[in-house]
Amino acid sequence: MDMLYLWPSITILVVVLLLIKNKKSLNKNKILEICLLSVLLIMVGLGSIWAFMGHAFMSAQMAAYIGWPAGNPFQLEVAFTNLAFGILGLLCWKIRDNFWTATIIGITVFYWGAAYIHAMEIINNSNYAPGNSGIPVYVDILIPLILIVLLIAYKKTMDKSGETA
């Protein structure tokens, strides 16, 4: 199974299990918190650490998958960017509130920037490599959208003191 399908599948499974586990104490805020934290931990945290490992330790294979030449030192920069977002995603487990907002802003800029670069590669260089077109581009666009919608909904379900409504 391609990892692009694994992380969303694990995220959905974790959300379902947590909703079942917490079914007696669920309200809108708790449901949104479970969904948002699961996406932050799994898609951003673990998914970004996985991407770091690919770009750092299997750089030639990753370059071929994306349709780029191997041996480019910028790939290691992308690896460490993924590591940084992976750590931020995992830290969301313990650090909440505006830390979640900052993490979502950062990953949105990174992912939407990557989607733009992939689109330009398709338009300018006809780069239709599996890692440059299709599902990876959709993931780069949709994950930030999902995070933004969940965050806005989550914050709207909190009362003015920051407690759940």
N, C-alpha and C positions, 0 to 999 in steps of 0.2 A: 504494500500500500504506500503510495506517495505520501510524504510527510505533510504536504499541503492539505491532505484530507484527514490525516491522523489528528492534528492539533484541534481542528474544529470538532471532530468526533469526540475526542476526550473532553473538550470543554462542555459540549452538550450533555455527555454522560455525567460529568461532575455536577452540572447545574441540576439535572433531574434527581440525582442522588441526594443533593443538599436540600432540594425542595421537599423531597419525601421525608428526609431526616427531621426537617424543621416544620413539618406541616401544621403542627399545633400552634406555632407562634408566628405564622406567616401573615404579613400585611403587605401592602403595595411596596413600602419602603424596603422591607426585608427581601422580597422577591427581586427587586431591582438591585439591591446590594449583592445578593448571591450571584446574579447574572453578571453584573459589572466586575465584581472581584474575580470571578472565574475567568472572564475574558482577559483581565489584566494579568492574572497569575499564569494562566496556561498559554494563551495566544501571544501576549506580549512577553511575559517572563520566560517560560520554557521554550516557546517558539523562537524567540530572539537568541537565546543561548544556543539552541540547536543550529540556527543560522550562523552564529559566530563560529561554532565548531566546523561547519562546512567551509566557510570562507577562510578560516585560519589553517585548517589541517588537511583539507581536500580542495585546495584552491584551483588546481588544474581542472578537476572534474566540475567544480562549480562554474568556472569560467566557460567551459564547454557547454554546460547546461544553459547558461545565460546567452551564449553566443558571442562572448568576448574573448580576446586573446589571453592566453595564460601568462602568468609571470608579471602582471601589473601590480606594483606596490600599493596602488589605491585599493586593491581588494582587501588587503590587511586592514586598511583604515575602515572599510565597510564592516569587516569582522569585529573590530573593536567598538564601532558604533552599535552593532547588534548586541555585543556583550554589555555595553552600558545600558541599553534599553531592557535587556534581559534582567539585569540586576534591579533596575527601577521597577520593573513589573513584579518581581518577587518581593521587593520591599513594600509593595502595596498591601501585602498581608498584614504588616504591623503598622505602617504609617498610612494614615487615612486622610480624609478631608481634602485640603488643597493640594496635597502631594499627588493624589489621584488626578486632579485637574492638570497639574504640571506634567505628569507622565503622559497623559492623553494628548496634551498639546505637542509635546516633543515627538511622540510616536506618529502623530498625524502629519507633522511637517516632514519627518523622515519617510514615511510610507507614501504620502502624496507626491513628495519630491521624486521618489523612486518610480512611481507610476508615470509621472511626467517624462522621466528619462527613458523608461521603457517605450512609451508612446513615440517619443522622438526617434528612438532607435528603429522602431517599426516604420515610421514615416520616411525618415532620411536614409536608412540603410537596409530596409526590407529585412530586418532581423526578426524572424519568426521562430527563433529557437524556443524550446518549451519553457525555459526559465525567463524569457523576455516577453512572452505574449500569453494570452489566455488566462488561466487560473491565477498565476502569480500577480498579474496586473489587477484582476478583480479583487484579490485578497488585499493588495495595497490600497485599494479604494474603499472596500467595504468594511474592513476592520476598524479604521478610524471613524467611519460613519456610525457603526454600531456602538463604539465607545462613546462618541459624542451624544448620541440619542439616549443611551443608558444613563450617562452622567447627568444630563439635563433633567431627565425624568426622575432620577434618584434625588437630586437636589430639590426638585419641586415637591417631593413627598416629605421633606423635612420641615419642621416648624421653625420659627425664627430663632429659637435657642440652639438649633442644630440637632435636636432630638428627632427621632422618627415620629411621623404623624400617625 
